[in-house]
Amino acid sequence: MAGEILHNLQKTLDTTLESFLDLVGCDGGSVYTVRKNSDSEEILKFEAMITRSINLRGVPEHLRSLEFQIDDSSVAGRTAAHRKPVLLNLISGEVSPRVGDMLNYPTRNIFSGPLITPRGDLVGVVQLLNKLPQDETPFDPYDTSPLPNFDKKDERLFSVIAGQAALAIENSFLLEEQERLIKGFVDACVTAIEARDPVTCGHSVRVSNYTVGLAEAVNRTDRGPLRQTYFAPAQMRELRFAAMLHDIGKIGIKEEVLQKEKKLFPWELELISMRLKLMRTQMMLRQQIDGGDYEPAISRIDSVWERLVLANEPWVPSPIAFEVVKELRSLRVPFDTGEIVTALTDEEAARLSIARGSLSASERIEIEGHVNKTFDILKMIPWSRGLEQVADIASKHHEKLDGSGYPNGLTAEQIPPQARMMTICDIFDALTSDRPYKLALPVSRALDIIAANVKAGKLDGAYFDVFVQAQLHELLIPRAGLALQPA
């Protein structure tokens, strides 16, 4: 969409210039817009050019970087500085225009007029070159015959449309600025997400690139159930932003849960370690006091610690973890005070017994709550026209066609195509990315898992087929240096 906005600006500038050429009757002209340079100083940027006699439309590549100060050092700069038209008969040798020299295009006379909005803001300068005779004889660059000079009548003609032209250009600038603001906001949100959840760094950008890439591949599809499906540029823009922001709700999840790598929290593991050390010390003291053989009990404490560290890993099978939990629960050491120290609390035992991954049932519910938070956050934003569905698309990337997804258990007809595509891309990136609790799967294995979900009726097979056929996984991997592509 950023590209579309730039295209619209260029179209506005070209149309404006054409109108002036036709109204005043000239062979060529150019438009310079007021911009800010790297030092935040206002300058004139060369943005549009038409020269009919040499069939030139658009600013040549070697002239695109031209900038003019807003002062008397150039005709355009003088026009902008004084906000008044400048009319020049160049045969007198008063001025030799810089651009004309660079193009080897003879400039006989110039009309340079400011573009000022009805509110009084200067947005640019239009220069008209080589006024045509009244009979509109085409300009011949090699003919040295004099041309009619620009006059007050041309000033009046210029003023007829100058204000409207300035307003049209200003509106294009506002759209351009709005797009920069939206992109800046989205980028800032992604930075906040990744600061909150560094283990998934790059995930939002990759999912956005995968999803937009899939939509573009769908647009190219000429067979199958999606051959008549087409996503317009405005929809692509909306989809990109929705995919970038699909995890923004994570900023509302407790950091300890969001970044949890193992079944136990670090401080829980430390507490268990301290209890085991205390129990071991008690056994050794008893051995010294009463001379009993406590070595088996001490060895048991030492060995269970090693197995505990293993059972704490999210990939360890449930039977191993259950045995360790059973062993730890049976460890009870009485103290002289009458207290009995146990190695494991009920809550710690429940965490170690997690069958899959590192999250308990309550923690998983909390993580899944990021989707509702995503919707609530994005719904509060007054999105501009064309972005109204960002919140709806972003908040449905965990829904499944068979109703088994979350948070609302939606079924196929309730899930928009954009969210269906994002779901596939989100799962693919999660499977092929390293996490503290798992290693990245090979691409082939990840595709097999998604294919199984398609077969089970959870994911959209038509979009997955396009994903595979377009080989998006090959286009977007490796991930090093992967950045958000311009819209």
N, C-alpha and C positions, 0 to 999 in steps of 0.2 A: 504493500500500500504506500510506503514511503516513495517508492519509484513512481507510483501512479500520481502522487501529489506533485512530485517534481515534474512529471510529464504535463500535468495540468497547468503548472506555473509556466512552463516553457510554451505551452499552447496559448496561454493568455498573453505572454510577451510577444509571440509571433503574430497573433491576431491583432494586437494593439499596433504593432509596427506596420502591418499590412494596411490597416485603416488609415494611418497617417500618410503613408506613401500614396494611397489612392486619393485621399482628400486633398492633399497639397500638390500632388503630381510630381513625384521624384523617382529617380532611378534606384536609389538605395538608401539604407538607413541602419541605425543600430539603437539598442536600448541598453542603458547602464542602470543598475539598481543600487540603491543605498544599502550597504551591508556593513558589518563590523569585522575588522581584521583581528589577528591574534592578539593585538594590543588593545582591543576594544575601541579602536578609533573608527569613526565612520569613514568609509571610502566608497568609491563607485566601482562596481564589478561589471565587467563586460559579459552580458548574458544573452543577447539576441542580435542577429544580423541578417539582413536581406540585401542582396545586390543583384538586381534583375539582369543587367546587361552582361554580366559574367556568370549568370545562372548559379549564384551562391546563396544558399539558405542555411543559416546556422553559423555559430562561431567556430572557425577552424580550430583544430586541436592546439596549434602552437600559439593561439591568441587567448585561450581560455583563462590563463593565469593573469591576464592584464588587469591591473587595478589603477585607478586614478584618484589622486588626492582631491579633496573638496577645497580647492583654492584656485588661484589664477594661473597655475602652471599648465593647464590644458583647457581646451574649449569646453569639454564636458564638466571639468572641475569648476570653471568659472561660472557656468550656467547654474550649477548646484549651489555654489557659494553665494551668488547674488540673487538666486531664485528668479531670474529674468531671462527671457529668450536672448540668444546671441545670433545675429545674422552676419555672415561673412562672405565677401566676394574674394575668393582665394587667388584670382589672377593677379591681384595687386601684390601678392606675395606676403600678405600679412601673417598667414598661418600655414604651416605644412602639417596636415593631420598625420598623426603617428600610425594609426591603423591603415590608412590608405597607402602610406609608404610601404608598410610591411606586406601588403597584398599586391603591390605594384598596380594600384587602382587610382587613376587620376581623379582628384577631387577638385571641382571647379568652384563650388560654393557650398556653404553649410548653413542649415538652420538647426540650432541647438536649443531645445525648449525643456523647461523643468516640468516634472510630473508631480503635482501637488494635490493632495486630497481636499475635499470640501472642508475638512477640519483644519487644514493648514499644514499637514505633514508632508514632507518631501520624501517620495519613494523612489525617484529615479530621474533619469534624463533621457530624452529621445533626440537623436541626431538624424536629420534628413539631409541627404547628399544629392547634389546635381539635379537641380530643378529642371523639369522638362519644358520644352516650348509649349505654347498654347495648343498647337496642333498635335501634341503628344507624340511627336517623333521620338522613337526609341533612342536612348543615349548610346553613343558610340564612343568607347573609351579612347579610340585613336583619332577621333575628330577633334581638332583644336578650336573649332568655332565657339564663340562665346555663348553662354547659356543665360536665360533670363535670371535676374537676381531675385532673391527672396525679399518680400516687402511686408508692409503692415497688414495687407490683406491675408498673407500667409499666417501672420501672428494670430489674426482673428479666427481663421480656419482651425489653427492648432488649438486655440483655447476652447473651441466648440466641444471637443471630445477629450481634452487633456484631463479634466477633473474626473470624468467617468472612467477613463483608462487608469488613472492613478488609484481610484477606488477598487477597480478589479484586481490590480496588482497587489494592493494592500490586503485584500481578502485572500489572495493566494498565499501571501506571506503569513497571514494569520493561520491558515490551514497547515502550512509548513511548520510554523512554530508550535502549533497544537500537537502535531505529530512528534516533534522532538520532545515535548513535555511528556506525552504519553509513553514514549519509548524510554525516556529517562526515569519515569516513575516505575515502569515495569522492570527495568534493569536494577533500580534501587531495591525493589521488592525481592528480586532473585538474590541479590547480594545479602539481604537480610535473612532469607530462607537458608542460604548456605552457611551463613555465620551461625545460625541457630542449629543447623544440622550438617556439619562439615563432612560427615561420612558419606553423604550423597552429593558431594560437590560436583557440579556439572550436569546433574540429572535433569534439571528443568530445561536447560538449553538443549540437551540432546533430545529429550522428548519432543520439544518444540520442532527441532529440525527433522526428526523422524516423521512427526505427524504432518507437517507441511509438505515434506517430501512425498508422503503417501498420498495426500490430497492432489498434489501435482501429477503423480503417476495415475491416479484415478481419472483426472482430466484428459490424460493421453490415451486412456483405454478405449478401444473401439470394438470390443467384443465382451461377451459375458453379461451378467446381470447389472454391471455398473457402467455399461457403455453409454447410457444416456444421463449419467450423473455428472454434474459439472459444478465446481466451486468457483464462484466469481472472485475477482481480486479483493473485494470488500470482505467476503467470507474468509478468504485466506488470511487477511490481516487479523480478523476476529479470532480465527483459529490459532494463529501464532501467539497472540497475547494470552488466550485462554490456556494454551499448553504451557507457556512460560510461567503462568501463575497458578497452575493446578495444585501445587502444594503449599500455597501461601498460608493455609490454615495451620501449618506446622509451627508457626511462630506463637501459637496459643497453646502448644503442648509443653508439659514440663520437660525441661532439658534433660533431667536424669532418665526419663523414660524414652525420650526421643533418641538419645545417644547410647542407650543401653546395649552393651556388647555381649554380655554373658547372662546366665540365668539369675545369678545373685548380683546385687549391687556391690561395688568395691568395698564399701564400709561393712556390708553384711559378711563378706568373706573375711574381712579383717577381724570382726567380732568372733566369728567361729574359730579363727586361728588363735585368738587370745584365750578362748575357753579351752581349746585343746592343749595349749601350752600350760594353762593353769592346772588342768587335769593331770598332765604329764608330771608337772612339778609336785603335785600332791602325791602321786604314786611313788615318786622317787623319795620324798620325805618319809613316807610310810615304810619304804624299804629300809631306809637308814635307821628308823626308830625301832621297828619291831623285827627287822631282819627277814621279813617274808620275801617270797619270790614274786616280785611284781613285774618282772621283765616281760612276760607275755602281754600284760595289760599295756605296758609302755610301748611295745612293738605294735600292738593293735592300734594305739592312738597314732603312732607315726605312719603306719601304712594307710589308715583311713584318710589321712590328710592328702596323701598323694592321689588317692582315688577320688576324693572330693574335688580337687582341682580339675581332674579330668571330667567328672560328672557335671561340672559347672559350664563346660563348653556347650554351645547351643546345638552342635551337630551330633553329640553323643546320644546313642539309642536309649530309649526309655528303660529297658530292662537293666542296663548298667546303672543308670541314675537311681532307679528304685532300690537296687541292692545297696548302694552307698547310703541312701537315705535311711534304709532299714538299719544298717550298721550304726550310723551316727545316732539314730534315735535310741538305740539300745545302750549307748555309752552314757553311764550315769556314775558320777563319783561323789560319794558323801564326804563332807568336811566336818572338822571337829565342832563347828558351830551348829551342826545339825542340818545345815543346808545341803541340798543335793544339786550338783551342777550337771546340766545336760548339754550335749554338744550342739543341739539344733532346736530352734523354736518351731512352732507350728507353721508360722509364715515362711520361714526359711526352708522348711521341708517342702512346702507347697511349691516354692519357686524352683527348687532343685528337681522337682518331679514334673516340670514342664515337659510335655511330650515332644514338642517341636519348636525350634527357635529359642529366643531368649526372653520372650514376653509372656507374662502370666495372662490369664483371661481378662482381668480388669485392666491391665496395661495395654492389651491389644485393643480393647474397647476404647481406651483413651486415645491411642494412636489413630484408630479408625475415625475418631471424632474430628480429625483434622479436615475431613471433607465438608462437614457441616460448617466448620469455622471458615473454610475457604469460601463457601457460598455466602455466609453472613458478611465477610469482609468485602468481597467483590460486589455484593449487592448494594453496599453503601456508597460505592463510587458512582458519580454521575457520568457514566460513559457517554461519549459523543455518538452521533448517528453512525450506525454500522457496527457498533460494538455492544449492542444491547444484550446479546446472548452470551457474553464472556462468562458471567457467573454461572449460568445454567450449564454451559458446556464443560467448564472446568470442574464443576462439582459432581459430575456423573462419570468420572473416569474409573471408578471402582464398581460401577454397576455391571451386572452380567445379563445376557439376553434371557436366561432361564429364571431370572428373579433371585438368584443366589448371591448377588452382590450386595454392597452396602453404599450408603447408609439407608436407602429407602426400599431396597429390594425391587427395583423397577424391572419391568420386562421389556422385550424387544421394541415394541411399538412406542414405548415411553422414552427410549434412549436415542437421541439425535445421532445422525451419521458421524458428525465431528467427534462426539464423545466415544463412539465405537472405535474410530480410528485411533484416538488417543489412548484408549485402554490397551489395545494391541501394542502400541509403541511404548507405553509405560511399563508393561510387563516385560517386553523384550529387553529394554534397557536395564531393568532391575535384575533380570536373570543373567545378563552378560556383564554386570558390574561387580567389582569386588566390594564386599562389605566386611566389617570387622567380624561378623558372625558367619560369613560364608565366602567361598571363593567364586569368582566369575565362572559361569558355565561356558563351554564352547558354543559358538553360534549355532552349529547344527543341533546340539542338544536343546538349546533354548527354543529353536524353531519347532522341534519335536514336541516339546511341552505345550507350546501355544497351539500346535495342530491338534493335540489331544483335547485341549479345552474347546477348540472349534468343534471337534467331533462330539463332545459332550453337550454341545448346544449352549455354551457359555459365551463364546466370542464369535464375531461375524466372519464367516468363512470367505465371503466375497472380498472383503477388504484385506484379509490375511493373504489371500491368493495374490492380490496385486502387490502387497508388501514383498512377498517372496519373488514374484516374477520381475519386479523392478529392481531386485537385489539391493534394496536400501541399506541392508546391513553391511554390504561391501562398500557402498558409497560413503557411509558415515563412520566407518571404523578404519584406522585407529582414531582414538578420541583426543589424542594430544593436540592441544591448540585449537580444539573445536570451538567455534564462536557462533553467536547468533548471526545468521545470514541476513543481509538487507532484504527488506520486503520488496 
